[in-house]
Amino acid sequence: MHPTIATLARVPLLRSVFLLNFILSLHYFLVVYINSSFVSAFFSKEKMGFLFTLGSVGALLAFLLAPLIIKKQGLHRFFLASIVVEAIAVAGMLSGKSAVGVLPFFLLHLVIVPFLPYCLDIFLEGAWKKEGDTGLLRGLHLTLTNIALIGSPLLLALILRDGTEFGGVYLLSLLLLIPAFFLSSARIKEKFHSSVHLVRKETLKRAILSHNDTAFAITAHFVLQFFYAWMVIYTPLYLSTVIGFDWSEIGLIFTIMLIPFAVFEIPVGEAADRWWGEKELMTIGFVIMAGSVFWIPFIKETSFLFWTLVLLATRIGASIVEITTESYFFKQIDEDDTDLISLFRMTRPLSLIVAPLVATFALTILSLSFGSSFFILSVIVALGVVASLSIKDSL
């Protein structure tokens, strides 16, 4: 018998993990929208891109070492330490008055913040071990994340309504870490996983040879993260500098665009558990994404309706791919597979390195126009269909 949302919410550890996920997601999404604008006050655009790349490389290296630290200190202590280090990073950014004062804290933030959802992944795997319920479980988890994603632009609008002074945003983000720390201290008492594994060459061999379906799921998730990285960096710039929208319109378009993440992921996750499995749904999601991205270069006019519809379509597809890749991957592993979980979560910082490089190649070496470069993104997203069709369905 499949559980309901109410059944999952009655499990104390799950309830705590869900609440922590919402608080920490809100903390992250508040600052992710403004980090580039904040840093641009101290560094040129060229240097700013290098800093994001440097931070992403640091995060990748840290993911390689994290399981070793967890093995020595324990997951709970590592999680609490990550919250404390993130608080130090945000406080340093908040108080920094110069490039030299801001730089180390900004890089520390980029390196440490991915470990908050990484730890929650392992908590969630240990709190509910019934693999047949993973779609609903991950759907609920991601929906709470995405409610924070949708709500953060509204909070930003309230805080920044009188200007672009970002101090209030960073302060609120910092304050959210306080209840997260104490909630984790009080409620996350259980011990997780008996063995911890580093990401080594053997991890890749194990993923490809012994867990080849897991490798395809990681590949599909990387394509999704590549899409996110490209769209986050280049879509706002394209809409403002080429199409001609002002930022109030862009903010409203983005708010509507993000709604599918809060609407689709629970029912799609449950459907993957009960009826269809992830393979077909993941493929449909990638087709919707690739098709809608393909249309972007053809929209030349400043039409709020057209742009809202096409970007909404991209996120309908992305929300389907997000829950199905998460659900499928976590059905293949358990909380002991920390090296594979690290590999899965490394797709985000890796995408933030690769996507700008591919976009730069398209714009400079291939001399594509800004709009035409989205054809490249459409082709890359279509490769996700190959990955999704290569997995063995869970039903």
C-alpha positions as CSV (number, residue, x, y, z in Angstrom):
1,M,0.0,0.0,0.0
2,H,1.4,3.4,-1.0
3,P,1.7,6.1,1.7
4,T,0.0,9.4,1.5
5,I,1.5,12.8,2.2
6,A,-0.1,12.8,5.6
7,T,1.5,9.4,6.4
8,L,5.0,10.7,5.5
9,A,4.4,13.9,7.5
10,R,3.6,11.9,10.6
11,V,7.2,10.4,10.6
12,P,9.1,12.7,13.0
13,L,12.4,12.5,11.3
14,L,10.9,13.1,7.8
15,R,8.9,16.1,9.2
16,S,12.2,17.6,10.5
17,V,14.0,17.0,7.2
18,F,11.2,18.5,5.2
19,L,11.2,21.6,7.4
20,L,14.9,21.9,7.3
21,N,14.8,21.6,3.5
22,F,12.3,24.5,3.3
23,I,14.2,26.8,5.6
24,L,17.6,26.1,3.9
25,S,16.1,26.4,0.4
26,L,14.7,29.8,1.3
27,H,18.0,30.8,2.7
28,Y,19.7,29.8,-0.6
29,F,17.2,31.2,-3.1
30,L,17.1,34.6,-1.4
31,V,20.8,35.2,-2.2
32,V,21.2,33.2,-5.4
33,Y,19.1,35.8,-7.3
34,I,21.4,38.7,-6.2
35,N,24.8,37.2,-5.8
36,S,26.0,38.2,-9.3
37,S,24.6,41.8,-8.8
38,F,26.2,42.0,-5.4
39,V,29.6,40.8,-6.6
40,S,29.5,43.1,-9.7
41,A,29.9,46.0,-7.3
42,F,33.4,44.8,-6.5
43,F,34.5,43.0,-9.6
44,S,34.2,43.4,-13.4
45,K,32.0,41.1,-15.4
46,E,35.0,39.2,-16.7
47,K,36.4,38.6,-13.2
48,M,32.9,37.8,-11.9
49,G,32.5,34.9,-14.3
50,F,35.9,33.6,-13.3
51,L,34.9,33.8,-9.6
52,F,31.8,31.7,-10.2
53,T,33.9,29.2,-12.1
54,L,36.5,29.1,-9.3
55,G,33.8,28.6,-6.7
56,S,32.3,25.8,-8.7
57,V,35.7,24.1,-9.1
58,G,36.2,24.4,-5.3
59,A,32.8,22.8,-4.7
60,L,33.7,19.9,-7.0
61,L,36.9,19.3,-5.1
62,A,35.1,19.5,-1.8
63,F,32.6,16.9,-2.9
64,L,35.5,14.6,-3.5
65,L,36.6,15.0,0.1
66,A,33.3,15.3,1.9
67,P,32.7,11.5,2.4
68,L,36.1,11.2,4.1
69,I,35.2,14.0,6.5
70,I,31.8,12.5,7.2
71,K,33.4,9.2,7.9
72,K,35.6,10.7,10.6
73,Q,33.2,13.2,12.1
74,G,29.8,11.8,11.3
75,L,27.0,13.1,9.1
76,H,25.2,15.1,11.8
77,R,28.4,17.0,12.9
78,F,29.3,17.6,9.2
79,F,25.8,19.1,8.6
80,L,26.0,21.3,11.6
81,A,29.5,22.5,10.7
82,S,28.3,23.2,7.1
83,I,25.5,25.5,8.5
84,V,28.0,27.3,10.7
85,V,30.5,27.8,7.9
86,E,27.7,29.0,5.6
87,A,26.7,31.5,8.3
88,I,30.2,32.8,8.5
89,A,30.4,33.1,4.7
90,V,27.1,35.1,4.5
91,A,28.0,37.3,7.5
92,G,31.3,38.0,5.8
93,M,29.6,39.0,2.6
94,L,27.2,41.1,4.5
95,S,29.9,43.0,6.3
96,G,32.4,43.2,3.5
97,K,33.2,46.7,2.2
98,S,35.9,45.9,-0.4
99,A,36.8,43.3,-3.0
100,V,39.4,41.9,-0.7
101,G,37.0,41.7,2.2
102,V,34.2,40.1,0.1
103,L,36.1,37.6,-2.0
104,P,37.1,34.9,0.5
105,F,33.6,34.8,1.9
106,F,31.9,34.7,-1.5
107,L,34.1,31.8,-2.6
108,L,33.4,30.0,0.7
109,H,29.7,30.4,0.2
110,L,29.9,28.9,-3.3
111,V,31.9,25.9,-2.0
112,I,29.9,25.1,1.1
113,V,26.2,25.8,0.2
114,P,25.8,22.6,-2.0
115,F,26.5,20.4,1.0
116,L,23.3,21.5,2.7
117,P,21.0,19.6,0.3
118,Y,23.6,16.8,0.0
119,C,23.3,16.1,3.7
120,L,19.5,16.3,3.5
121,D,19.6,13.7,0.7
122,I,21.3,11.2,3.0
123,F,19.0,12.0,5.9
124,L,16.0,11.5,3.6
125,E,17.4,8.2,2.3
126,G,17.9,6.9,5.9
127,A,14.5,8.1,7.2
128,W,12.4,6.2,4.7
129,K,13.8,3.1,3.1
130,K,10.8,1.9,1.0
131,E,12.1,2.4,-2.6
132,G,8.7,2.0,-4.1
133,D,7.6,5.2,-2.5
134,T,10.6,7.3,-3.6
135,G,8.7,9.3,-6.2
136,L,6.2,10.7,-3.8
137,L,8.8,11.2,-1.1
138,R,11.1,13.1,-3.5
139,G,8.2,14.9,-5.0
140,L,7.2,16.3,-1.6
141,H,10.8,17.1,-0.8
142,L,11.3,19.0,-4.1
143,T,8.0,20.7,-3.9
144,L,8.9,22.3,-0.6
145,T,12.2,23.4,-2.2
146,N,10.4,24.9,-5.1
147,I,7.8,26.7,-2.9
148,A,10.8,28.5,-1.4
149,L,12.1,29.1,-5.0
150,I,8.9,30.8,-6.0
151,G,8.5,32.7,-2.7
152,S,12.0,34.2,-2.7
153,P,11.5,36.6,-5.6
154,L,8.4,38.0,-3.7
155,L,10.5,38.5,-0.6
156,L,13.2,40.2,-2.7
157,A,10.7,42.5,-4.2
158,L,9.5,43.6,-0.7
159,I,13.0,44.0,0.7
160,L,14.4,45.8,-2.4
161,R,11.4,47.9,-3.2
162,D,13.2,51.1,-2.3
163,G,16.4,50.4,-4.2
164,T,19.2,47.9,-4.6
165,E,20.7,47.8,-1.2
166,F,21.3,44.0,-0.7
167,G,22.2,44.1,3.0
168,G,18.7,43.3,4.2
169,V,18.5,40.3,1.9
170,Y,21.8,38.8,3.2
171,L,20.7,39.5,6.7
172,L,17.4,37.6,6.3
173,S,19.3,34.8,4.6
174,L,21.7,34.7,7.6
175,L,18.9,34.7,10.2
176,L,17.3,31.7,8.6
177,L,20.4,29.6,9.4
178,I,19.7,30.1,13.1
179,P,16.5,28.0,13.3
180,A,18.0,25.5,10.9
181,F,21.0,24.9,13.2
182,F,18.9,24.5,16.3
183,L,16.3,22.3,14.6
184,S,19.0,20.1,13.3
185,S,20.7,20.0,16.8
186,A,17.4,19.0,18.5
187,R,15.7,16.7,15.9
188,I,18.3,15.0,13.8
189,K,19.7,12.5,16.3
190,E,19.8,9.3,14.3
191,K,23.0,7.8,12.9
192,F,23.1,7.2,9.2
193,H,25.0,4.8,6.9
194,S,27.6,2.4,8.2
195,S,30.1,3.0,5.4
196,V,31.2,6.1,3.6
197,H,32.8,6.0,0.2
198,L,35.0,8.6,-1.6
199,V,34.4,9.5,-5.3
200,R,37.3,7.7,-7.1
201,K,37.8,6.1,-10.4
202,E,36.2,3.1,-8.9
203,T,33.0,5.1,-8.4
204,L,32.7,5.8,-12.1
205,K,33.4,2.2,-12.9
206,R,30.8,1.1,-10.3
207,A,28.2,3.6,-11.8
208,I,28.9,2.6,-15.4
209,L,29.4,-1.2,-15.0
210,S,27.5,-2.3,-11.9
211,H,25.0,0.6,-11.8
212,N,24.7,1.5,-15.5
213,D,21.1,2.7,-15.0
214,T,22.4,5.0,-12.3
215,A,25.0,6.4,-14.7
216,F,22.2,7.2,-17.2
217,A,20.2,8.9,-14.4
218,I,23.3,11.0,-13.5
219,T,23.8,11.9,-17.1
220,A,20.1,13.0,-17.5
221,H,20.4,15.0,-14.3
222,F,23.6,16.7,-15.6
223,V,21.7,17.7,-18.8
224,L,19.0,19.2,-16.5
225,Q,21.6,21.1,-14.5
226,F,23.2,22.3,-17.7
227,F,19.9,23.7,-18.8
228,Y,19.4,25.4,-15.4
229,A,22.9,27.0,-15.5
230,W,22.5,28.3,-19.1
231,M,19.0,29.7,-18.4
232,V,19.9,31.3,-15.1
233,I,23.0,33.1,-16.6
234,Y,21.7,34.0,-20.1
235,T,17.9,34.3,-20.1
236,P,17.7,37.4,-17.9
237,L,20.5,39.1,-19.9
238,Y,18.8,38.2,-23.2
239,L,15.4,39.4,-22.0
240,S,16.7,42.7,-20.7
241,T,19.4,43.7,-23.3
242,V,18.0,42.1,-26.5
243,I,14.3,41.8,-26.2
244,G,13.8,44.9,-24.1
245,F,11.9,43.9,-21.0
246,D,12.4,45.9,-17.8
247,W,13.2,44.1,-14.6
248,S,9.8,44.4,-13.1
249,E,8.4,42.5,-16.1
250,I,11.2,39.9,-16.0
251,G,10.5,39.3,-12.3
252,L,6.8,38.7,-12.9
253,I,7.6,36.4,-15.9
254,F,10.0,34.4,-13.8
255,T,7.5,34.1,-10.9
256,I,4.9,32.6,-13.2
257,M,7.6,30.5,-15.0
258,L,8.5,28.7,-11.7
259,I,5.0,27.7,-10.7
260,P,5.2,24.2,-12.4
261,F,7.9,23.2,-9.8
262,A,5.3,23.6,-7.0
263,V,2.5,22.0,-9.0
264,F,3.8,19.0,-10.9
265,E,6.4,17.3,-8.9
266,I,4.2,15.5,-6.3
267,P,1.7,14.1,-8.8
268,V,4.4,13.2,-11.3
269,G,6.5,11.5,-8.5
270,E,3.4,9.5,-7.4
271,A,2.6,8.6,-10.9
272,A,6.1,7.3,-11.4
273,D,5.7,5.1,-8.3
274,R,2.3,3.7,-9.1
275,W,1.6,3.6,-12.8
276,W,4.2,4.6,-15.4
277,G,7.7,4.5,-13.9
278,E,10.2,7.3,-14.6
279,K,11.4,6.4,-18.1
280,E,8.4,7.6,-20.1
281,L,7.8,10.6,-18.0
282,M,11.5,11.7,-18.1
283,T,11.5,11.4,-21.9
284,I,8.3,13.5,-22.2
285,G,9.9,16.1,-19.9
286,F,13.1,16.4,-22.1
287,V,11.0,16.6,-25.3
288,I,9.0,19.5,-23.8
289,M,12.1,21.2,-22.7
290,A,14.0,20.8,-26.0
291,G,11.0,21.9,-28.1
292,S,10.2,25.0,-26.0
293,V,13.9,26.1,-25.9
294,F,14.0,25.7,-29.7
295,W,11.3,28.3,-30.1
296,I,13.2,31.0,-28.1
297,P,15.2,32.4,-31.0
298,F,12.0,32.9,-33.1
299,I,10.3,35.3,-30.5
300,K,11.6,38.7,-31.4
301,E,8.9,40.9,-30.0
302,T,8.5,42.2,-26.5
303,S,5.4,40.1,-25.8
304,F,4.8,39.4,-22.1
305,L,2.3,36.6,-23.0
306,F,4.5,34.8,-25.6
307,W,7.6,34.9,-23.4
308,T,5.7,33.8,-20.3
309,L,4.2,30.9,-22.2
310,V,7.4,29.6,-23.7
311,L,9.4,29.9,-20.5
312,L,6.5,28.3,-18.6
313,A,6.7,25.4,-21.0
314,T,10.5,25.0,-20.4
315,R,9.8,24.7,-16.7
316,I,6.9,22.3,-17.1
317,G,9.4,20.0,-18.9
318,A,12.1,20.7,-16.4
319,S,9.9,20.0,-13.4
320,I,9.0,16.6,-14.8
321,V,12.7,15.8,-15.5
322,E,13.7,17.0,-12.1
323,I,11.4,14.7,-10.1
324,T,11.9,11.7,-12.4
325,T,15.7,11.9,-12.4
326,E,15.7,12.3,-8.6
327,S,13.2,9.6,-8.0
328,Y,14.9,7.1,-10.3
329,F,18.4,7.7,-9.0
330,F,17.4,7.4,-5.3
331,K,15.5,4.2,-6.1
332,Q,18.8,2.7,-7.3
333,I,20.9,3.6,-4.2
334,D,20.6,3.9,-0.4
335,E,22.2,6.1,2.3
336,D,25.5,4.0,2.2
337,D,26.1,5.0,-1.4
338,T,27.6,8.4,-0.4
339,D,30.0,8.4,-3.3
340,L,27.2,8.0,-5.9
341,I,25.2,10.7,-4.1
342,S,28.3,12.9,-4.3
343,L,28.6,12.2,-8.0
344,F,24.9,13.0,-8.5
345,R,25.1,16.3,-6.6
346,M,28.4,17.3,-8.4
347,T,26.4,17.7,-11.6
348,R,25.3,21.2,-10.4
349,P,28.8,22.8,-9.9
350,L,30.0,20.9,-13.0
351,S,27.2,22.4,-15.0
352,L,28.2,25.9,-13.8
353,I,31.6,25.3,-15.3
354,V,30.6,23.7,-18.6
355,A,27.5,25.7,-19.6
356,P,29.3,29.1,-19.7
357,L,32.2,27.5,-21.7
358,V,29.8,26.0,-24.3
359,A,27.9,29.3,-24.5
360,T,31.1,31.3,-25.0
361,F,32.1,28.8,-27.7
362,A,28.8,29.3,-29.4
363,L,28.9,33.1,-29.3
364,T,32.6,33.6,-30.1
365,I,34.0,30.7,-32.1
366,L,30.8,29.8,-33.9
367,S,29.8,33.5,-34.1
368,L,26.1,32.8,-33.3
369,S,23.8,35.6,-32.4
370,F,22.6,35.7,-28.7
371,G,19.2,34.3,-29.7
372,S,20.6,31.6,-32.0
373,S,22.8,30.3,-29.3
374,F,19.7,28.8,-27.7
375,F,19.5,26.4,-30.6
376,I,22.7,24.9,-29.1
377,L,21.0,24.6,-25.7
378,S,18.0,22.9,-27.4
379,V,20.3,20.3,-29.0
380,I,22.1,19.5,-25.7
381,V,18.7,19.2,-23.9
382,A,17.6,16.8,-26.6
383,L,20.5,14.6,-25.6
384,G,18.7,14.0,-22.4
385,V,16.2,12.0,-24.4
386,V,19.0,9.5,-25.3
387,A,19.8,9.1,-21.6
388,S,16.2,8.7,-20.5
389,L,15.5,6.1,-23.1
390,S,18.6,4.1,-22.1
391,I,17.5,3.4,-18.5
392,K,15.6,0.3,-17.4
393,D,12.1,1.5,-16.3
394,S,11.3,1.1,-12.5
395,L,7.9,-0.4,-13.3
